[in-house]
Amino acid sequence: MLSRLTRPRVLALCALPILALFAVAAFAPLPFTIAYPGSTADVLGVDKGRPVITISGAPVRRTTGQLRMVTIVATAPRSDIGYQDVVRAWFRTDQAVLPHDSVYPAGKSDAEIEKRNLGQMRQSQDDAVAAALDHLGRSGDDIDVRLHLADIGGPSAGLLFSLGVIDKLAGDGDGGDLTGGRIVAGTGTISPDGKVGAVGGVSLKTQAAARDGATVFLVPRAECEDAEATRPEKLRLVPVTTLKDAVASLEALADGGRVPSC
């Protein structure tokens, strides 16, 4: 049996390994990635000296507003994310803690990950053009649409690409554009038949959109709750499930009509 004099010392000695474990945990790399609001780009504008959308074979009208696709950025694949980094990011609204493998697939090199992301972007662009032309009842045999956006990967710009093509093609001459002169941002994948899919990272993307002047944000309906949780002041969220929904909401907004909300 331990005496009263020796018990505190023994308890202290027993606590040392536990404290050491906490110390190691505080500095050991964890399987997480930290994400931040990224850049935005106007798909109706120019990127690195080239129009994002180039159309031939049909009249193209001048637009007055902006349709900004939004990105998030994440810590590098080989970054050492420690306990303190995770705790700090967990309590910030401008950062998000994500499982490492959800951003960077396990067993893939940096080059393979970049190739995959760029491949997703190219497929997203093809689907966006197909969805836009189908919405307008136009044929890809007569109209050639080229999309250019450098250094951005992934499929999340699909909805905005489709809206940009529609905005440039829907009618001849000037005026009457979808944005009504506003800066509209948004995110969402697109399928060739016009279905809008969730993408993740919405709470960070709304912040990037507001930072770059957007007043309206198109969000996949399934992600309304995430978007609303950290919605910047004065940014209006408009839920969409299809390309048709998005076009109808933007037209109603431009005309002062009723627009759905989250």
N, C-alpha and C positions, 0 to 999 in steps of 0.2 A: 504493500500500500504506500502511496506517495504521501509524504508529509506536506504540511501547508507551505513549508519553505521551498520545497523542490517542485511542487506542482506548477507554479507560474513559469519556471524555467523550462520544464518539459513541454508545457503547452506552447511556449514561444518557439521552442525548437521544432515542434510539430507544424507550426504555422509557416515556418520558413519555406518548405517545399511548395506550399500553396501559393504563397506570395511570389515565389519564383515562377510558378506556372502563369500567374496573372501578368507578370512582367514580360514573359515570353509571348503570351497572347497579345499583349499591347503592341508589340513590334513585329510579330510574325506576319508574313503576307497572307492575305485571306482571298478566297475564290470569288471576289467581287470586282465590278467595274463601276466607276463613278461617272455619271453622265451630266452634261450641262446644256443649256440652250445654245444652239449653233447659229449658223448663218441663215439668211433668207435670200431668195432670188426671185425677181419678177419674171415670170415666164412670158409675159408680153413684151419684155424689154430685151436688153443686150447683155451677153455674158462674155467677158474677155474679148470684146470687139466684134462678136458675132451675134446675130439675132438668135434668141433661144428657139423661136419657132419660125421656120421658113416654109412658105407655101407657094407652089407653082401649079398652074393649070386651072386656077379659079381666082376671081377678084378677091382681094383682101382689103378689109376696111381698117381705118385708123381707130385705135382705142385710146381712151383718155385716162383710165384708172390703172390699177396694178392688181395682178394676181400673184401673190407671193407664196411660193413653196417654202417649207420650213424644215430645218434639220436640227439634229442634236449631235453633240460630239461626246466622245467617251475617252477615258484614259487609255493609253496605249496598251496593246495586248500583253506586253511583258512588264507592265507597271506593277510595283509592289504596293498593294493596297493594305494598310494596316488597320488594326482595331480603332485607333484614334481617327483615321480618315473616314471610316464607316460611320462612327458615332457622330462626327461633325457633319457629314453629309446628310445623315438621317434627319437632322433637325433643321435643315435648310430647305426653303421652297425652290431655290434655284439650282438644286442638285438632286440627283436620284441615285440610289444604290441598286445595281442590277447584278444578277448572277453572271459571272464572267462568261460562262458557256452560252448564255442567251445572246451575247453580243459577238463573241469570238468562239466559234465552234472548236471543241477540243480536238487536238491532233492535226490542226491545220496551220500551215505556215502563214506569215504575214502576207506573202505574195498570193497564196491561195485564197485567203480571206478577201483581199482587195479584188481579185479576179471574180469571186463569187458576187460581191457587192455591185461591181460594174455590170456583171451579167444580169443581175436583177433589175438594174436601172434600164438597161437596153430592152429587156422584156417588158418592163413597165411602160416604156415609151411606145413600143409597138402596140400594146394593149390600149394605151390611151388614145392613140390615133384611130384605131379600129372602133373604139367606143364612141369617139366624137363623130366620126363619119357616119356611123350607124344612127346616132341620135339625129343627125341632120338629114338622113336619107341620101347621103352622097356616096359615090363609088370611089374606092381607092384606085381604080383603073384610070380615072380621069384626073385625079388630084394627087399631087405628090407633096407629102408633108415630111419635113426633116426637123428633128429636135436636137438641140445641142445644149448641154449643160456640163461644164467641165468639173472634174474633181469631186463629184457627188455620186454616191452609190446607194443602192437599195431601191425598194419599190414604192416608197411612201409618197412620191410626187405624182403618182398616176392621175389622181383626181384633178389636180391643178393643171397638168398638161392637157387633159381632155377639155377642161373649161377654156384654156387658152386657145386651143384650136377652134372651138366653137365660137369664141368671141371674135376671132379674126375672120371666120368664114360666114357667119350668120348674117347674110344680107350684103348689099353693095353700098359703097359710099361711106360717109362719115357718120359718127354719132350712134346713139342707141346701144352702146356697149353694155355688157353684163354688169360691170362694176358700178355703173352710175357715177364714175369719177372717183370712187372710193379706193382705198387700199384694202384689199380683201386678201386674207391669208387662209391657209387650210392645209389639211393633210388627209391621207387616205389612199389605199391601193385602189386600182380599178381593174375590172375584168372586161374583156371585149364586149360583153353584153351589158355593160354599164353598172354593175354592182360595185358598191363602195365597201372596202374592207378596213378593219382596224389595223393599226400600225404600232402602237405603243409609244411611250415617251410624250404623250399629249400634254401633260402638265408642264413640261419644259418647252414644248413648241409654242404654246400660247404666250409664254413669256418672251420668247424670241420675236414672235409676231408683233406683240404690243411694243416692244423695244424699237422695232423698225417701222412703227407708224400705222400698223393695221388697226382698224376699228371693228372689223367683222372677221370671224374665224369659223370656217367650215370644218366640222368635226364628225367623224363616223359616229352614228347614234350610239353604238355599243360602248363608246368611250366618253359619253357625256359626263358621267359621274366624275371620272378622273379629271376632265377638263374643268369642270365647275369647281372642284375642290381648291384649286389654286388660280382661279381665273383672275387675270389682271383687271383692275378697275377700268371701265369704259370699253372693254373688249366684249363685243356681242357674240355669243356662241350660237351657231346655227347647225342643228343636227341634220345629217343626210344619210340615206341608205342606198341611194342610186344616183347616177349622173343626172337623171331627169329631175330628181328632188333638188339637187344643187342648182340647176339652171332655173327651175321654177322659183326657188327661194331668192336667188339673186335678182331675177326679174321683178318679183314682188317688192323686194327691198328698194330697187331703183324707182319703182312706181309708187312707193309709199303704202303698199298693201300689207296684209298680215303675213308674218314670217314665223315659222316654228322656232321654239327655243328649247334649250336643255332643261 
